């Protein structure tokens, strides 16, 4: 297993968010975590890179217990992970090229010529050729998301984490982002973890889908298995029927 959550608990003050979260992400797959807003999907994602640490339980990545790593070791692990933020999180004062290059410059392993070549390669991969000199304010919402993906893949990570990559996008742009997630998996061979509540997108991009409910994984399976699941919580969510979920005690 490439990423493994084991009985993870996380609270903020008196509010318990994760209550025994257990999930394994297989090497090379794209796994989507679905669930209602506020159930802890993004909280789970942030544990993978040590942005949050569990109150109890363990997160393992490539044989390393993430929650027990020093900041120095965590930095080395994070270099294996690309992170696509919900609202792209581009720096408005920097050009798109500089946003994509930022991580490469921090690593300090490439000269500026090599960085420029890699940035151009990544922008081409997300179909933003010629956009490097523009600023985030000059891009549409979908273009900003694509620039965020370019930044995430620049350092050739083993894993990419997507936090609500299609939030706020129209259906056509959502399809473009979904196709980009699929291409990134197929062409780069990365393992992807996607947090989403967009079922159309989840069905399209996922090898497996896991539903988070009341702090735990309620169900995990292929898109076909999720569609066929008789659990009223899963069925109520994917069909948009809160009446089914309300009947569960």
C-alpha positions in Angstrom: 0.0 0.0 0.0 1.3 3.4 -0.9 -0.8 5.5 1.6 -2.4 3.9 4.6 -4.6 5.5 7.3 -5.1 3.4 10.4 -7.7 4.4 13.0 -7.1 8.1 12.6 -8.8 10.5 15.1 -8.7 14.2 14.8 -10.6 16.9 16.8 -10.6 20.7 16.8 -11.5 21.8 20.3 -14.6 19.8 21.4 -15.5 19.0 17.8 -14.4 15.5 16.7 -14.0 15.3 13.0 -12.3 12.0 12.2 -13.4 9.1 14.5 -11.4 6.1 13.4 -10.7 6.9 9.8 -9.1 3.9 8.1 -8.4 3.8 4.4 -5.7 2.4 2.1 -4.7 4.0 -1.2 -3.2 1.6 -3.7 -0.1 2.4 -5.7 -1.0 3.9 -9.1 -4.7 4.3 -8.5 -6.9 7.4 -8.4 -9.1 7.2 -5.3 -11.9 9.8 -4.6 -13.1 10.6 -1.1 -16.7 11.7 -1.2 -19.1 13.0 1.5 -21.1 15.9 2.6 -19.5 19.3 3.2 -17.8 19.6 6.6 -17.4 15.9 7.2 -13.6 16.0 7.2 -12.5 15.1 3.6 -10.0 17.9 3.4 -8.9 17.3 7.0 -8.0 13.7 6.0 -6.1 15.0 2.9 -4.0 17.4 5.0 -2.8 14.5 7.2 -1.1 12.8 4.3 1.5 15.6 4.0 1.7 16.4 7.7 -0.1 19.7 7.6 -2.2 18.2 10.3 -1.2 15.5 12.8 -3.6 12.9 14.2 -4.7 13.0 17.8 -4.6 9.2 17.6 -3.9 6.7 14.9 -1.3 6.5 12.1 -0.8 7.6 8.5 1.8 5.7 6.6 3.3 6.7 3.2 5.9 4.6 1.5 6.8 2.8 4.8 7.1 6.0 6.8 4.8 7.0 9.7 3.9 10.6 8.6 2.6 11.6 12.0 5.9 10.8 13.7 8.3 12.5 11.3 10.4 15.6 12.2 9.9 18.7 10.1 13.1 17.9 8.2 12.0 14.4 7.3 8.5 15.7 6.5 10.0 18.1 4.0 11.6 15.2 2.2 8.3 13.3 2.1 6.4 16.3 0.9 8.7 16.5 -2.2 7.0 13.3 -3.3 3.6 14.9 -3.2 1.9 17.5 -5.4 -1.1 19.4 -3.9 -3.8 21.0 -6.0 -5.7 23.4 -3.7 -9.4 24.0 -3.9 -9.1 27.5 -5.3 -5.8 27.0 -7.0 -3.9 29.1 -4.4 -1.8 30.9 -7.0 0.2 33.9 -5.8 -1.4 36.9 -7.5 1.8 38.9 -7.6 3.7 36.2 -9.5 3.4 35.2 -13.1 2.0 31.8 -13.9 5.5 30.6 -14.9 6.9 31.8 -11.5 4.0 30.1 -9.7 4.8 26.8 -11.4 8.6 27.3 -10.9 8.3 28.1 -7.2 8.7 24.6 -5.8 11.6 23.8 -8.2 13.5 26.9 -7.1 13.0 25.9 -3.4 14.5 22.5 -4.1 17.6 24.2 -5.5 18.6 21.3 -7.7 18.0 22.9 -11.1 19.4 25.9 -12.8 17.1 28.6 -14.3 17.4 27.2 -17.8 16.3 23.8 -16.7 13.5 25.3 -14.6 12.2 27.3 -17.5 12.2 24.2 -19.7 10.3 22.2 -17.1 7.8 25.0 -16.5 7.1 25.1 -20.3 6.7 21.4 -20.4 4.2 21.4 -17.5 2.2 24.3 -19.0 2.0 22.5 -22.3 0.8 19.4 -20.5 -2.2 21.3 -19.1 -2.7 23.2 -22.4 -1.6 26.6 -21.1 1.2 27.1 -23.7 2.0 30.8 -23.9 0.4 31.7 -20.6 3.6 31.7 -18.5 3.9 35.5 -18.6 0.3 36.2 -17.5 -0.8 36.8 -14.0 -3.6 34.8 -12.1 -6.0 37.7 -12.5 -5.8 37.3 -16.3 -6.9 33.7 -16.2 -10.4 32.1 -16.0 -11.3 29.8 -13.1 -10.6 26.7 -15.1 -7.3 28.1 -16.3 -6.3 28.8 -12.7 -7.1 25.2 -11.8 -5.0 23.9 -14.7 -2.1 26.2 -13.6 -2.4 24.7 -10.2 -2.1 21.2 -11.7 1.0 22.3 -13.6 2.6 23.5 -10.4 1.7 20.3 -8.6 3.4 18.1 -11.3 6.4 20.3 -11.8 8.6 18.4 -9.4 7.6 15.0 -10.8 5.8 13.8 -7.6 4.7 10.2 -6.9 1.4 11.4 -5.5 -1.0 14.2 -6.3 -3.7 15.3 -3.8 -6.6 17.2 -5.3 -8.8 19.2 -2.9 -12.2 19.8 -4.6 -10.7 20.4 -8.1 -14.0 21.1 -9.8 -15.6 23.4 -7.3 -17.1 26.4 -8.9 -16.6 25.3 -12.4 -19.2 24.9 -15.2 -19.9 21.5 -16.6 -17.6 21.9 -19.7 -14.7 23.1 -17.6 -15.3 20.4 -15.1 -14.9 17.8 -17.8 -11.7 19.4 -18.9 -10.3 19.2 -15.4 -11.5 15.6 -15.1 -9.7 14.7 -18.3 -6.6 16.4 -17.0 -6.7 14.3 -13.8 -7.0 11.1 -15.9 -4.2 12.1 -18.2 -1.9 13.0 -15.3 -2.5 9.5 -13.9 -2.1 7.7 -17.2 0.9 9.6 -18.6 2.8 10.3 -15.4 1.8 7.2 -13.4 1.1 9.1 -10.3 -1.2 7.9 -7.4 -4.0 10.4 -7.0 -6.3 11.2 -4.0 -9.2 13.4 -4.9 -11.6 15.0 -2.4 -14.9 15.9 -4.0 -18.6 16.0 -3.6 -19.2 16.0 -7.4 -20.4 12.5 -8.2 -20.3 12.9 -11.9 -16.6 13.8 -11.6 -15.9 11.0 -9.1 -17.4 8.4 -11.4 -15.4 9.7 -14.4 -11.9 9.9 -12.8 -11.9 7.2 -10.1 -10.6 3.7 -9.9 -12.2 3.5 -6.4 -14.5 5.8 -4.4 -14.6 6.0 -0.6 -17.4 7.6 1.3 -16.6 9.4 4.5 -19.5 9.6 6.9 -19.5 10.6 10.6 -15.8 10.5 10.8 -15.3 7.0 9.3 -15.2 5.4 5.9 -18.7 4.1 5.3 -18.1 2.3 2.0 -15.3 1.9 -0.5 -15.5 0.3 -3.9 -15.3 0.8 -7.7 -17.7 3.4 -9.3 -19.9 0.4 -10.4 -20.0 -0.9 -6.8 -20.8 2.5 -5.4 -23.7 2.9 -7.9 -25.0 -0.5 -6.9 -24.6 0.0 -3.1 -27.8 -0.5 -1.2 -26.6 1.3 2.0 -29.1 4.1 2.5 -26.3 6.5 3.5 -24.4 5.9 0.3 -27.5 5.8 -1.8 -28.9 8.9 -0.3 -25.7 10.9 -0.9 -25.0 9.8 -4.5 -28.7 10.2 -5.5 -29.1 13.5 -3.6 -31.8 12.0 -1.4 -31.4 13.3 2.2 -34.5 11.5 3.2 -32.7 8.2 2.9 -29.8 9.4 5.1 -32.1 10.8 7.7 -33.7 7.4 8.3 -30.3 5.9 9.4 -29.9 5.9 13.2 
